[in-house]
Amino acid sequence: MEWLYFVILIVFVVVMFTIVRRPMYEVIFLAFVFLTVISGNLGKIGVYLYNTASNYMLFSIAVFIIFGTIFEKTGIISDMINIITALVGRFSGGAGYVALFGSAAMGALSGTAPGNAAAVGVIAIPAMKRAGFSAELAATIEMAASALGPIIPPAGAIVLCHSILITLYPQYTFSQFWLLAWAMSFWLLLQRFITLYFLIKRNHVAPIPKEERMTVRDALREGWRSLLLPVIIFIPFMFDALCNDSVIAARLGEEAASVFTNILLTVLPSVASLAVILLYIRKGNRFSFKALVNSLVGGEGGSAPIIVMAFAGFAITELFTDIGVDASLSASLAGLVIPRWFVAIVIPLIFTFLGMFMEPMSIVSMFLGAFIPIATAAGIHPMLAAMTMNVMCLAMGPMTPPFALSLFVCMSIAESDYQKTVKITVVWCVAQYILTVLILMGWIPMFGTLV
């Protein structure tokens, strides 16, 4: 019976999103209400909502998402893009590399592939088309770059994955997981770069005209302060990863060390947001809180809908835990002895399929707790299993046809042909699938982050 609720969830999401055509944030929340009613737990809906709202991980995700919105709306991201353009714009297909690195950086802050595709794509896709990219190639580049963003720190999904990981393996700190996320991001970014390189060569795309890009010196002179923001966030987490046990826990105790990590999750994005606002004002701009609020709540790519989806995903997890769905799933899968090659080859296809039409963070919420023990039993490191789940759901699902939301967003902006776009999209998807298999097989080094 517990499995039936999960099947009902999938059918409800597919029908509401593809046939009724409601926004995904509405669909996920309505799915929670619907499941609460049919499971006979409507009287507990207040308890589920209260428990979800009391989860500090949800608050951490919201803070990171809001930070990303501030980062985007103050225009600081344009300084970074100008620097990237100055560095790589001279190369063949330089506009594609700008879109790749710029969208990946912005996606790490926004935490949503479709929202990032909409926000950055309106700038990057026309720029690529002017530089000689076909509409189809420009759409797929932005799609792939935007899908990469949510797995790069400080993306909120990383916080969610770690929160589930430590329920099973509490010895792994968030900062350790954070460093692994950077290692994983490096390989995925490299895969995107290599794929883009071959697509550019195949399509004979020219560099960005000299008159349309700044010199490296001018770009750095105007935007060097924007490069300090990643440092503000990265160094404290690096310190926590390297010194949490040897310094903080040794001097203040295990509980204090855990509190210190939690403080980093909530305070750092707030400090970085303040730094962005001050930098924006110092450049002679006026900061409008009204405009910021409009950005947070406006449109499906705004922060509020994303937070609603995350909230609904946590709420569904609360419901499923109460009625025993997660326990049933874990019990059903616990006895399975699955070889590593099966985990590496088949499971990515399953989660990619689910990620095509379900809210990816909800998938992580529901299945990561069951996937980690299976992967660990097959010889995969628990942290690697958790991080790869994030890759399968958030970086692969949103760009895999036919229900790829990021793909549809980029196609709409580029006005590209569906069939031609899908053919190029398959190249991106196959390349990432191969890399995911190699990572799960343990054939890709993670630079000593798996401890």
C-alpha positions in Angstrom: 0.0 0.0 0.0 2.8 2.4 0.8 4.3 2.0 -2.7 0.8 3.0 -4.1 1.2 6.4 -2.6 4.4 6.9 -4.5 2.9 5.8 -7.8 0.0 8.2 -7.2 2.5 11.0 -6.6 4.1 10.4 -9.9 0.8 10.2 -11.8 -0.5 13.3 -10.1 2.7 15.3 -11.0 2.7 14.1 -14.6 -1.0 14.9 -15.2 -0.9 18.3 -13.5 2.3 19.5 -15.1 1.9 18.0 -18.7 -1.9 18.0 -19.2 -3.3 20.6 -16.8 -0.1 22.7 -17.3 0.2 24.2 -13.9 3.5 25.6 -12.7 5.7 23.0 -11.0 5.7 24.8 -7.6 1.9 24.6 -7.6 1.9 21.0 -8.7 4.3 19.8 -5.9 2.3 21.7 -3.2 -1.0 20.4 -4.5 0.5 16.9 -4.6 1.3 17.2 -0.9 -2.3 18.3 -0.1 -3.8 15.6 -2.3 -1.7 12.8 -0.7 -2.5 14.1 2.8 -6.2 13.8 2.0 -6.2 10.4 0.3 -4.0 8.9 3.0 -6.5 10.0 5.7 -4.1 12.4 7.4 -5.7 15.7 6.6 -6.0 16.3 10.4 -2.2 16.2 10.6 -1.5 18.6 7.8 -0.7 21.4 10.4 1.9 19.1 12.0 3.6 18.3 8.7 3.7 22.0 7.8 5.1 22.9 11.3 7.8 20.3 11.2 8.8 21.4 7.7 8.9 25.0 8.7 11.0 24.1 11.7 13.7 22.4 9.6 16.8 24.6 9.6 17.9 23.0 6.4 15.0 24.5 4.6 15.9 27.9 6.0 19.5 27.4 4.8 18.3 26.6 1.3 16.1 29.7 1.3 18.9 31.9 2.4 21.2 30.7 -0.4 18.5 31.1 -3.0 17.8 34.7 -1.8 21.5 35.4 -1.9 21.5 34.2 -5.5 18.7 36.6 -6.4 20.4 39.5 -4.8 23.6 38.6 -6.6 21.7 38.6 -9.9 19.5 41.7 -9.5 22.3 44.0 -8.3 24.1 43.3 -11.6 27.3 42.0 -10.0 27.0 38.9 -12.1 27.5 41.1 -15.2 31.0 42.0 -13.8 31.9 38.4 -13.7 30.5 37.7 -17.2 32.6 40.7 -18.5 35.7 39.2 -17.0 34.9 35.7 -18.5 34.2 37.4 -21.9 37.5 39.2 -21.8 39.4 36.0 -21.0 37.7 33.5 -23.5 35.8 35.7 -25.9 38.8 35.8 -28.3 38.6 32.1 -29.0 36.4 30.4 -31.6 32.9 30.2 -30.2 33.9 32.4 -27.3 30.3 33.4 -26.6 29.5 29.8 -25.9 32.2 29.6 -23.2 30.9 32.8 -21.7 27.4 31.3 -21.5 28.9 28.1 -20.0 30.9 29.6 -17.2 28.6 32.6 -16.6 25.4 30.4 -16.4 27.1 27.8 -14.2 28.2 30.5 -11.8 24.8 32.1 -11.7 23.1 28.7 -11.4 25.1 27.9 -8.3 23.6 30.9 -6.6 20.0 30.6 -7.9 19.9 26.9 -7.3 17.4 26.3 -10.1 18.2 25.2 -13.6 15.0 26.4 -15.3 15.0 29.7 -13.4 18.7 30.3 -14.3 18.0 29.4 -17.9 15.3 32.1 -18.0 17.4 34.7 -16.2 20.7 34.3 -18.0 19.4 32.8 -21.2 17.7 36.0 -22.3 21.2 37.6 -22.4 23.4 34.6 -23.3 21.3 33.0 -26.1 20.9 36.2 -28.2 24.6 36.9 -27.7 25.5 33.4 -29.0 23.2 33.8 -32.0 24.8 37.1 -32.9 28.2 35.4 -32.7 27.2 32.8 -35.3 25.7 30.0 -33.2 22.6 28.3 -34.6 19.5 28.8 -32.5 19.5 25.1 -31.6 23.1 25.0 -30.5 22.7 28.2 -28.5 19.7 26.8 -26.7 21.4 23.5 -25.7 24.5 25.3 -24.5 22.5 27.5 -22.1 20.4 24.5 -21.1 23.5 22.4 -20.2 25.2 25.3 -18.4 22.1 26.1 -16.4 21.6 22.5 -15.4 25.1 22.4 -14.1 24.7 25.3 -11.8 22.6 23.6 -9.0 25.3 21.2 -8.2 28.0 23.8 -7.7 28.4 25.3 -4.2 26.7 27.2 -2.7 23.6 25.6 -4.4 20.9 24.9 -1.9 20.4 21.3 -3.1 23.9 20.5 -1.6 22.6 21.4 1.8 19.6 19.1 1.3 21.8 16.2 0.3 24.0 16.6 3.3 21.1 16.8 5.7 19.9 13.4 4.5 23.4 12.0 4.4 24.1 12.8 8.1 21.0 11.0 9.2 22.8 7.8 8.1 26.5 8.8 8.5 26.7 11.7 11.0 30.5 11.7 10.9 30.6 13.6 7.6 30.6 17.4 8.1 29.0 19.8 5.7 32.4 21.3 4.9 33.7 17.9 3.9 30.7 17.4 1.6 31.2 21.0 0.3 34.7 20.2 -0.8 33.6 17.0 -2.5 30.9 19.1 -4.3 33.7 21.3 -5.7 35.6 18.2 -6.9 32.5 16.9 -8.6 31.7 20.3 -10.1 35.2 20.4 -11.6 34.7 17.1 -13.6 31.2 18.1 -14.7 32.4 21.5 -15.8 35.3 19.9 -17.7 32.9 17.5 -19.4 30.7 20.5 -20.4 33.8 22.3 -21.7 35.0 19.4 -23.8 31.6 18.8 -25.2 31.2 22.5 -26.1 34.6 22.5 -27.7 33.8 19.7 -30.1 30.3 21.2 -30.9 31.9 24.6 -31.7 34.5 23.0 -33.9 31.9 20.9 -35.7 29.7 24.0 -36.3 32.7 26.3 -37.2 31.7 29.1 -34.8 33.7 32.4 -34.8 35.1 34.3 -31.8 33.3 37.3 -30.2 34.1 40.4 -32.2 36.8 42.5 -30.5 34.6 45.6 -30.3 32.0 43.6 -28.3 34.3 42.6 -25.5 36.3 44.4 -22.9 40.0 44.0 -22.5 41.1 41.8 -19.5 42.6 44.8 -17.8 39.4 46.9 -18.1 37.2 44.0 -17.1 39.3 43.3 -14.0 39.5 47.0 -13.1 35.7 47.4 -13.1 34.7 44.0 -11.7 37.6 42.6 -9.6 35.6 43.1 -6.4 33.0 40.6 -7.6 35.6 37.9 -7.5 36.0 38.4 -3.8 32.5 37.1 -3.1 33.3 33.4 -3.8 36.3 33.8 -1.5 34.1 35.2 1.3 32.1 32.0 1.1 34.8 29.4 0.3 37.4 30.1 2.9 35.2 29.6 6.0 33.9 26.3 4.7 37.5 25.3 3.8 38.5 26.1 7.4 35.6 24.1 8.7 36.4 21.1 6.6 40.1 21.1 7.6 39.9 22.2 11.2 36.4 21.2 12.5 37.7 18.1 14.3 41.2 19.2 15.2 40.4 22.8 16.4 36.7 23.4 17.0 35.6 20.0 18.3 38.8 19.5 20.2 38.5 22.8 22.0 34.7 23.3 22.3 33.2 19.8 21.9 31.3 17.9 19.2 28.1 19.8 19.7 29.8 23.2 19.3 31.5 21.9 16.1 28.1 21.0 14.7 26.6 24.4 15.7 29.6 26.1 14.0 28.8 24.3 10.7 25.1 25.3 11.0 26.0 28.9 11.6 28.1 28.9 8.4 25.1 27.6 6.5 22.9 30.5 7.6 25.3 33.4 8.3 27.7 33.2 5.3 25.1 33.8 2.6 23.7 36.7 4.7 27.1 38.3 5.0 27.8 37.7 1.3 24.4 39.3 0.4 25.3 42.4 2.5 28.7 42.6 0.8 26.9 42.5 -2.6 24.5 45.2 -1.7 27.3 47.5 -0.3 29.4 46.9 -3.5 26.4 47.7 -5.6 25.8 51.0 -3.7 29.5 51.9 -3.8 29.4 51.7 -7.6 26.9 54.6 -7.5 23.7 52.6 -7.8 20.6 52.9 -5.6 19.4 49.7 -4.0 15.6 49.2 -4.0 14.2 46.7 -1.5 10.9 46.9 -3.4 12.6 45.7 -6.6 14.3 42.9 -4.6 10.9 41.7 -3.2 9.4 41.8 -6.7 12.3 39.6 -7.9 11.9 37.2 -5.1 8.2 36.6 -5.7 7.8 37.2 -9.4 7.6 34.5 -12.0 8.2 30.8 -12.0 11.9 31.5 -12.0 11.7 33.7 -8.9 13.0 32.7 -5.6 9.6 32.3 -3.9 8.4 29.6 -6.2 11.6 27.7 -5.8 11.4 27.9 -2.0 7.8 26.7 -2.2 8.9 23.7 -4.2 11.6 22.9 -1.6 9.1 23.4 1.2 6.5 21.1 -0.5 9.2 18.5 -1.1 10.1 18.5 2.6 6.4 18.4 3.5 5.9 15.3 1.3 8.9 13.7 3.0 7.3 14.4 6.4 4.0 12.8 5.2 5.8 9.8 3.7 7.8 9.3 6.9 4.6 9.3 9.0 2.7 6.9 6.9 5.7 4.6 6.4 6.5 5.1 2.7 10.2 5.8 3.2 10.4 2.8 5.7 8.7 0.6 3.1 11.0 1.7 0.4 14.1 1.2 2.6 12.8 -2.2 3.7 12.1 -3.4 0.2 15.5 -2.2 -1.0 17.5 -3.1 2.0 17.6 -6.8 1.2 18.8 -6.2 -2.4 22.4 -7.0 -3.2 23.0 -4.9 -6.3 26.4 -5.0 -7.9 28.3 -1.8 -8.4 28.1 -1.9 -12.2 24.2 -2.1 -11.9 24.2 0.9 -9.6 26.4 2.9 -11.9 24.7 2.0 -15.2 21.0 1.6 -14.4 20.2 3.8 -11.4 21.3 7.0 -13.2 18.8 6.3 -15.9 16.0 5.8 -13.3 16.6 9.1 -11.5 17.2 11.0 -14.7 13.7 9.7 -15.9 12.1 10.9 -12.6 14.0 14.2 -12.8 12.4 14.9 -16.2 9.0 15.7 -14.8 9.3 15.8 -11.0 10.8 18.6 -8.9 14.4 17.4 -8.5 14.8 18.4 -4.9 11.7 16.4 -4.0 13.2 13.3 -5.6 16.3 13.8 -3.5 14.2 14.2 -0.4 12.3 11.0 -1.1 14.9 8.7 -2.4 18.4 9.7 -1.2 17.9 8.0 2.2 17.2 4.7 0.4 19.9 5.1 -2.3 22.8 5.8 0.0 22.7 2.4 1.7 22.3 0.6 -1.6 25.3 2.4 -3.1 27.4 1.9 0.0 26.7 -1.8 0.0 27.9 -1.9 -3.6 31.2 -0.3 -2.6 30.5 3.3 -3.3 31.5 6.0 -0.7 28.4 7.4 1.1 29.4 11.0 0.3 30.0 10.1 -3.3 26.6 8.4 -3.5 24.8 11.5 -2.0 26.6 13.9 -4.3 26.0 11.8 -7.4 22.3 11.6 -6.6 22.3 15.4 -6.8 24.0 15.2 -10.2 21.5 12.7 -11.5 18.4 14.6 -10.4 19.3 18.3 -10.7 22.0 18.3 -13.5 20.6 15.6 -15.7 16.9 15.4 -15.4 16.0 19.1 -16.2 17.8 18.8 -19.6 16.7 15.3 -20.7 13.9 15.2 -23.3 11.0 14.9 -23.7 9.9 16.6 -20.4 13.1 18.7 -19.8 11.9 22.1 -18.4 15.3 23.8 -18.9 15.3 22.7 -22.5 11.9 24.1 -23.2 12.8 27.4 -21.5 15.9 27.8 -23.7 14.1 26.7 -26.8 11.5 29.4 -26.3 14.2 32.1 -25.9 16.2 30.8 -28.9 13.1 30.1 -31.1 14.8 26.9 -32.1 13.4 23.8 -33.9 12.4 21.1 -31.5 13.7 18.1 -33.4 17.0 19.7 -34.3 17.5 20.9 -30.7 16.8 17.5 -29.3 19.4 15.9 -31.5 22.1 18.2 -30.0 20.7 17.7 -26.5 21.3 14.0 -26.8 25.0 14.7 -27.2 25.1 16.6 -23.9 23.0 14.0 -22.1 25.1 11.0 -23.3 28.3 12.8 -22.4 27.1 13.5 -18.8 25.7 10.0 -18.4 29.1 8.4 -19.3 30.8 10.7 -16.8 28.2 9.8 -14.1 28.9 6.1 -14.7 32.6 6.5 -14.5 32.2 8.5 -11.2 30.0 5.8 -9.6 32.4 3.1 -10.7 35.2 4.9 -8.9 37.3 5.6 -12.0 37.3 9.4 -11.6 39.6 10.8 -8.9 38.1 13.2 -6.4 41.3 14.8 -5.2 41.4 13.4 -1.7 38.0 14.7 -0.7 36.6 11.2 0.0 37.8 10.7 3.6 
